[in-house]
Amino acid sequence: MGVNKNTIVTILAIIGGIVVLGWVLRLTFALLGPIIVIGLGVLIYLVLTGDKRIGGPK
């Protein structure tokens, strides 16, 4: 046949990559809400604790 083993492996790898990418995007959108909430919480925590470090002991 005209198709060798490397070509088949490459095609399967591309298909697998697309499938994995689809799952990652789906999970990202599903977790976007909680990620934003956690991100804001961490940001607020860093700002509150960062003031003490930057200002130093008073």
N, C-alpha and C positions, 0 to 999 in steps of 0.2 A: 504493500500500500504506500501511498505518497506521504501519509502522516507518520512521523516517527514518534518515539516515546517522549522525547523532550517537549514536542509540541503539545501532546496530550497533557503532560504534567503542567505546562504553562497555562493552558486553558483552564484546567481544574483549579490551579492556584488563583487565577483571576476571578473565577466564579466564586470560590471560597472567600476571597477577599471582599467581594461585593456583598456576599451574604453576611459576613462578620460586620462589615461597615454598616449595613442596614440594621442589624441588631444593636450595634453601639449607638447609632442615631436614635433608634426607637427608645432605648434605655435612657439616653440623655434627655430626650423630650419628656419621658415619664418622670424622671427625677429632677427636672429643671426647677420646679417649685421648691422642694426641700433643699436643693443645692443653693438657691438664691437666699432662702431663709438662713441656712447655716453660714453662708458667706457673709451675710449682713451681721449675724451674731459674732462671728470671728472678727470682723472689721471693727465693730463697736468695742469688743473686748481689747483688741490691740490698741485702739485709740485711748481707752480708759487706762490701761496699764502702761501704755507708751508715755503718757504725760508724766507719770511718776519717774520713769527712767530718764526722760529728757530733762525734766526740771531738777532732778536730783533730790536728796533729802533736804527738808526745810527745817 
